[in-house]
Amino acid sequence: MRWVILILLVVTIIKALSGIIGKRQYTSGDKKTALFLMISAHITLLIGIYQWVVGPWGLKLIQSMGMAGVMKDASARFFAIEHTTTMLIAIVLITIGRAVGKKSISPEKKHKRSFAFFLISFVLVMISIPWPFRQVARPLFPGM
Protein backbone atom coordinates (compact mmCIF):
# COMPACT_ATOMS: atom_id res chain seq x y z
CA MET A 1 0.00 0.00 0.00
CA ARG A 2 2.91 2.40 0.60
CA TRP A 3 3.68 2.52 -3.12
CA VAL A 4 0.03 3.18 -3.91
CA ILE A 5 0.03 6.08 -1.48
CA LEU A 6 3.26 7.52 -2.88
CA ILE A 7 2.03 7.24 -6.47
CA LEU A 8 -1.36 8.75 -5.62
CA LEU A 9 0.32 11.57 -3.71
CA VAL A 10 2.48 12.40 -6.72
CA VAL A 11 -0.56 12.24 -9.03
CA THR A 12 -2.66 14.49 -6.79
CA ILE A 13 0.19 16.99 -6.45
CA ILE A 14 0.66 17.09 -10.24
CA LYS A 15 -3.09 17.44 -10.83
CA ALA A 16 -3.35 20.26 -8.28
CA LEU A 17 -0.33 22.01 -9.78
CA SER A 18 -1.75 21.69 -13.29
CA GLY A 19 -5.01 23.12 -11.96
CA ILE A 20 -3.16 26.10 -10.52
CA ILE A 21 -1.09 26.72 -13.65
CA GLY A 22 -3.85 25.95 -16.15
CA LYS A 23 -6.56 27.71 -14.13
CA ARG A 24 -8.93 24.82 -14.74
CA GLN A 25 -11.96 23.64 -12.82
CA TYR A 26 -11.70 21.25 -9.90
CA THR A 27 -13.03 18.17 -11.68
CA SER A 28 -14.56 14.92 -10.49
CA GLY A 29 -11.25 13.28 -11.50
CA ASP A 30 -9.46 15.48 -8.98
CA LYS A 31 -11.99 14.49 -6.33
CA LYS A 32 -11.70 10.78 -7.13
CA THR A 33 -7.91 10.79 -7.04
CA ALA A 34 -7.96 12.54 -3.66
CA LEU A 35 -10.59 10.09 -2.42
CA PHE A 36 -8.55 7.04 -3.47
CA LEU A 37 -5.50 8.59 -1.80
CA MET A 38 -7.40 9.17 1.42
CA ILE A 39 -8.89 5.66 1.42
CA SER A 40 -5.45 4.10 0.84
CA ALA A 41 -3.93 6.23 3.58
CA HIS A 42 -6.66 5.33 6.07
CA ILE A 43 -6.41 1.62 5.33
CA THR A 44 -2.65 1.82 5.81
CA LEU A 45 -3.21 3.75 9.05
CA LEU A 46 -5.43 0.97 10.41
CA ILE A 47 -2.86 -1.67 9.45
CA GLY A 48 -0.10 0.45 11.00
CA ILE A 49 -1.99 0.92 14.27
CA TYR A 50 -2.54 -2.83 14.46
CA GLN A 51 1.16 -3.49 13.81
CA TRP A 52 2.20 -0.85 16.35
CA VAL A 53 0.03 -2.41 19.07
CA VAL A 54 0.69 -6.10 18.28
CA GLY A 55 4.15 -5.99 16.68
CA PRO A 56 7.48 -5.94 18.49
CA TRP A 57 8.53 -2.40 17.52
CA GLY A 58 5.73 -0.25 18.96
CA LEU A 59 3.89 -0.62 22.20
CA LYS A 60 5.74 -3.78 23.25
CA LEU A 61 9.09 -2.08 22.66
CA ILE A 62 8.04 0.84 24.87
CA GLN A 63 6.79 -1.56 27.55
CA SER A 64 10.00 -3.59 27.54
CA MET A 65 12.54 -0.75 27.27
CA GLY A 66 10.56 1.97 28.98
CA MET A 67 9.96 5.33 27.33
CA ALA A 68 13.33 6.70 28.46
CA GLY A 69 15.12 3.71 26.97
CA VAL A 70 13.26 4.04 23.67
CA MET A 71 14.08 7.74 23.46
CA LYS A 72 17.79 7.04 23.99
CA ASP A 73 17.95 4.42 21.22
CA ALA A 74 17.75 6.08 17.78
CA SER A 75 16.39 3.04 15.96
CA ALA A 76 13.81 2.21 18.62
CA ARG A 77 12.74 5.86 18.80
CA PHE A 78 12.33 6.00 15.01
CA PHE A 79 10.01 2.99 14.82
CA ALA A 80 8.12 3.42 18.11
CA ILE A 81 7.63 7.21 18.03
CA GLU A 82 8.89 9.21 15.05
CA HIS A 83 7.59 7.10 12.16
CA THR A 84 4.21 6.62 13.78
CA THR A 85 3.71 10.27 14.71
CA THR A 86 4.89 11.70 11.40
CA MET A 87 2.81 9.30 9.32
CA LEU A 88 -0.26 10.09 11.44
CA ILE A 89 0.26 13.81 10.80
CA ALA A 90 0.69 13.13 7.06
CA ILE A 91 -2.56 11.16 6.95
CA VAL A 92 -4.41 13.94 8.76
CA LEU A 93 -3.08 16.42 6.18
CA ILE A 94 -4.14 14.12 3.33
CA THR A 95 -7.64 14.02 4.84
CA ILE A 96 -7.73 17.82 5.12
CA GLY A 97 -6.45 18.13 1.54
CA ARG A 98 -9.29 15.92 0.37
CA ALA A 99 -11.83 17.92 2.38
CA VAL A 100 -10.68 21.16 0.74
CA GLY A 101 -11.89 19.81 -2.60
CA LYS A 102 -15.39 19.43 -1.22
CA LYS A 103 -15.69 23.04 -0.03
CA SER A 104 -17.68 25.58 -1.99
CA ILE A 105 -14.76 27.90 -2.80
CA SER A 106 -13.25 28.89 -6.11
CA PRO A 107 -11.49 26.15 -8.12
CA GLU A 108 -8.23 28.11 -7.91
CA LYS A 109 -8.36 28.10 -4.10
CA LYS A 110 -9.25 24.40 -4.06
CA HIS A 111 -6.22 23.58 -6.21
CA LYS A 112 -3.87 25.82 -4.21
CA ARG A 113 -4.97 24.53 -0.82
CA SER A 114 -5.06 20.88 -1.79
CA PHE A 115 -1.63 21.28 -3.42
CA ALA A 116 -0.21 22.66 -0.16
CA PHE A 117 -1.69 19.90 2.00
CA PHE A 118 -0.69 17.11 -0.37
CA LEU A 119 2.85 18.47 -0.84
CA ILE A 120 3.45 18.75 2.90
CA SER A 121 2.07 15.22 3.32
CA PHE A 122 4.40 13.94 0.60
CA VAL A 123 7.42 15.50 2.31
CA LEU A 124 6.42 14.02 5.68
CA VAL A 125 5.90 10.57 4.17
CA MET A 126 9.26 10.69 2.40
CA ILE A 127 11.00 11.72 5.62
CA SER A 128 9.31 8.95 7.62
CA ILE A 129 10.00 6.03 5.32
CA PRO A 130 12.70 3.73 6.75
CA TRP A 131 14.91 3.98 3.65
CA PRO A 132 17.86 1.54 3.53
CA PHE A 133 20.35 4.44 3.49
CA ARG A 134 19.02 5.86 6.77
CA GLN A 135 21.47 4.85 9.46
CA VAL A 136 18.92 5.40 12.20
CA ALA A 137 16.34 3.09 10.71
CA ARG A 138 18.42 0.26 9.24
CA PRO A 139 22.18 0.29 9.50
CA LEU A 140 23.85 -0.18 6.10
CA PHE A 141 26.57 -2.30 7.62
CA PRO A 142 25.26 -4.16 10.69
CA GLY A 143 27.93 -5.14 13.15
CA MET A 144 30.31 -2.30 12.32
Secondary structure as a PSIPRED ss2 file (coil, helix, strand):
# PSIPRED VFORMAT (PSIPRED V4.0)

   1 M C   1.000  0.000  0.000
   2 R H   0.000  1.000  0.000
   3 W H   0.000  1.000  0.000
   4 V H   0.000  1.000  0.000
   5 I H   0.000  1.000  0.000
   6 L H   0.000  1.000  0.000
   7 I H   0.000  1.000  0.000
   8 L H   0.000  1.000  0.000
   9 L H   0.000  1.000  0.000
  10 V H   0.000  1.000  0.000
  11 V H   0.000  1.000  0.000
  12 T H   0.000  1.000  0.000
  13 I H   0.000  1.000  0.000
  14 I H   0.000  1.000  0.000
  15 K H   0.000  1.000  0.000
  16 A H   0.000  1.000  0.000
  17 L H   0.000  1.000  0.000
  18 S H   0.000  1.000  0.000
  19 G H   0.000  1.000  0.000
  20 I H   0.000  1.000  0.000
  21 I H   0.000  1.000  0.000
  22 G H   0.000  1.000  0.000
  23 K C   1.000  0.000  0.000
  24 R C   1.000  0.000  0.000
  25 Q C   1.000  0.000  0.000
  26 Y C   1.000  0.000  0.000
  27 T C   1.000  0.000  0.000
  28 S H   0.000  1.000  0.000
  29 G H   0.000  1.000  0.000
  30 D H   0.000  1.000  0.000
  31 K H   0.000  1.000  0.000
  32 K H   0.000  1.000  0.000
  33 T H   0.000  1.000  0.000
  34 A H   0.000  1.000  0.000
  35 L H   0.000  1.000  0.000
  36 F H   0.000  1.000  0.000
  37 L H   0.000  1.000  0.000
  38 M H   0.000  1.000  0.000
  39 I H   0.000  1.000  0.000
  40 S H   0.000  1.000  0.000
  41 A H   0.000  1.000  0.000
  42 H H   0.000  1.000  0.000
  43 I H   0.000  1.000  0.000
  44 T H   0.000  1.000  0.000
  45 L H   0.000  1.000  0.000
  46 L H   0.000  1.000  0.000
  47 I H   0.000  1.000  0.000
  48 G H   0.000  1.000  0.000
  49 I H   0.000  1.000  0.000
  50 Y H   0.000  1.000  0.000
  51 Q H   0.000  1.000  0.000
  52 W H   0.000  1.000  0.000
  53 V H   0.000  1.000  0.000
  54 V H   0.000  1.000  0.000
  55 G C   1.000  0.000  0.000
  56 P C   1.000  0.000  0.000
  57 W C   1.000  0.000  0.000
  58 G C   1.000  0.000  0.000
  59 L H   0.000  1.000  0.000
  60 K H   0.000  1.000  0.000
  61 L H   0.000  1.000  0.000
  62 I H   0.000  1.000  0.000
  63 Q H   0.000  1.000  0.000
  64 S H   0.000  1.000  0.000
  65 M H   0.000  1.000  0.000
  66 G H   0.000  1.000  0.000
  67 M H   0.000  1.000  0.000
  68 A H   0.000  1.000  0.000
  69 G H   0.000  1.000  0.000
  70 V H   0.000  1.000  0.000
  71 M H   0.000  1.000  0.000
  72 K H   0.000  1.000  0.000
  73 D C   1.000  0.000  0.000
  74 A H   0.000  1.000  0.000
  75 S H   0.000  1.000  0.000
  76 A H   0.000  1.000  0.000
  77 R H   0.000  1.000  0.000
  78 F H   0.000  1.000  0.000
  79 F H   0.000  1.000  0.000
  80 A H   0.000  1.000  0.000
  81 I H   0.000  1.000  0.000
  82 E H   0.000  1.000  0.000
  83 H H   0.000  1.000  0.000
  84 T H   0.000  1.000  0.000
  85 T H   0.000  1.000  0.000
  86 T H   0.000  1.000  0.000
  87 M H   0.000  1.000  0.000
  88 L H   0.000  1.000  0.000
  89 I H   0.000  1.000  0.000
  90 A H   0.000  1.000  0.000
  91 I H   0.000  1.000  0.000
  92 V H   0.000  1.000  0.000
  93 L H   0.000  1.000  0.000
  94 I H   0.000  1.000  0.000
  95 T H   0.000  1.000  0.000
  96 I H   0.000  1.000  0.000
  97 G H   0.000  1.000  0.000
  98 R H   0.000  1.000  0.000
  99 A H   0.000  1.000  0.000
 100 V H   0.000  1.000  0.000
 101 G C   1.000  0.000  0.000
 102 K C   1.000  0.000  0.000
 103 K C   1.000  0.000  0.000
 104 S C   1.000  0.000  0.000
 105 I C   1.000  0.000  0.000
 106 S C   1.000  0.000  0.000
 107 P H   0.000  1.000  0.000
 108 E H   0.000  1.000  0.000
 109 K H   0.000  1.000  0.000
 110 K H   0.000  1.000  0.000
 111 H H   0.000  1.000  0.000
 112 K H   0.000  1.000  0.000
 113 R H   0.000  1.000  0.000
 114 S H   0.000  1.000  0.000
 115 F H   0.000  1.000  0.000
 116 A H   0.000  1.000  0.000
 117 F H   0.000  1.000  0.000
 118 F H   0.000  1.000  0.000
 119 L H   0.000  1.000  0.000
 120 I H   0.000  1.000  0.000
 121 S H   0.000  1.000  0.000
 122 F H   0.000  1.000  0.000
 123 V H   0.000  1.000  0.000
 124 L H   0.000  1.000  0.000
 125 V H   0.000  1.000  0.000
 126 M H   0.000  1.000  0.000
 127 I H   0.000  1.000  0.000
 128 S H   0.000  1.000  0.000
 129 I C   1.000  0.000  0.000
 130 P C   1.000  0.000  0.000
 131 W C   1.000  0.000  0.000
 132 P C   1.000  0.000  0.000
 133 F C   1.000  0.000  0.000
 134 R C   1.000  0.000  0.000
 135 Q C   1.000  0.000  0.000
 136 V C   1.000  0.000  0.000
 137 A C   1.000  0.000  0.000
 138 R C   1.000  0.000  0.000
 139 P C   1.000  0.000  0.000
 140 L C   1.000  0.000  0.000
 141 F C   1.000  0.000  0.000
 142 P C   1.000  0.000  0.000
 143 G C   1.000  0.000  0.000
 144 M C   1.000  0.000  0.000
